[in-house]
Amino acid sequence: TLSAVPSGNIKVVAPPKTAWRESMNPDTRIQEQKGLEKLKARSNFLKSKRFTGDAAEAVFCTIPERVHFERYAIGGSYEQRVKVKNVSTTSRQLKVLPPKTKHFTMTKSVDPSVNGAVAPGLAVEYTVTFLP
């Protein structure tokens, strides 16, 4: 709607936000509300197990929890096996970063993953080598 302002400028006045309510007859409004309720009832989707939103939930665990080499001699070679087990309920991608020092190496010894995804309950086994 347009209204005249004393200074000669034109002022645009927006219609009230509830104007649509008066333009719709009461029977149509009731039918539309019922239709919206049906749509809302249909959109109650089940949450995916993959995205639970709990960031504290463990996805992988290592066996043993820590790798510790003691009583070693310079120039020797020492190995320990480490399992990284998927303890979640879905298949997960596993990427292990290499050690940052030249004294340690890691190699896969057992890999049951399919296309890089480790199934629930399965473990990828690594051999950690220490070269002091």
HUMONOR-V744448 format. One record per pair of residues at least 4 apart in sequence whose C-alpha atoms are under 8 Angstrom apart, sorted by the first residue. I is the first residue (numbers start at 1). J is the second residue. Records with the same first field share a line. If there is no record, write none. Layout:
I->J  J
//
This chain:
1->12  13  14  15
2->10  11  12  13
3->10  11  12  13
4->8  9  10  11
5->9  10  11
15->19
18->22
19->23
20->24
24->28  29
25->29
26->30
27->31
28->32
29->33
30->34
31->35
32->36
33->37
34->38
35->39
36->40
37->41
38->42
39->43
40->44
47->51  52
48->52
49->89  90
50->89  90
58->87  88
59->86  87  88  92
60->84  85  86  87  88
61->65  84  85  86  87
62->66  82  83  84  85
63->82  83  84  85
64->82  83
67->80  82
69->78  130
72->76  78  132
73->132
74->131  132
75->131  132
76->131  132
77->129  130  131  132
78->129  130  131
79->127  128  129  130
80->127  128  129
81->125  126  127  128
82->125  126  127  128
83->123  124  125  126
84->123  124  125  126
85->121  122  123  124
86->91  92  118  119  120  121  122  123
87->120  121
88->120  121
89->120
90->119  120
91->117  118  119  120
92->117  118  119  120
93->116  117  118
94->116  117  118
98->105  106
99->104  105  106
100->104
103->130  131  132
104->128  129  130  131
105->128  129  130
106->126  127  128  129
107->126  127  128
108->124  125  126  127
109->124  125  126  127
110->124  125  126
111->123  124  125
112->118  122  123  124
113->117  118  119  124
114->118
118->122  123  124
//
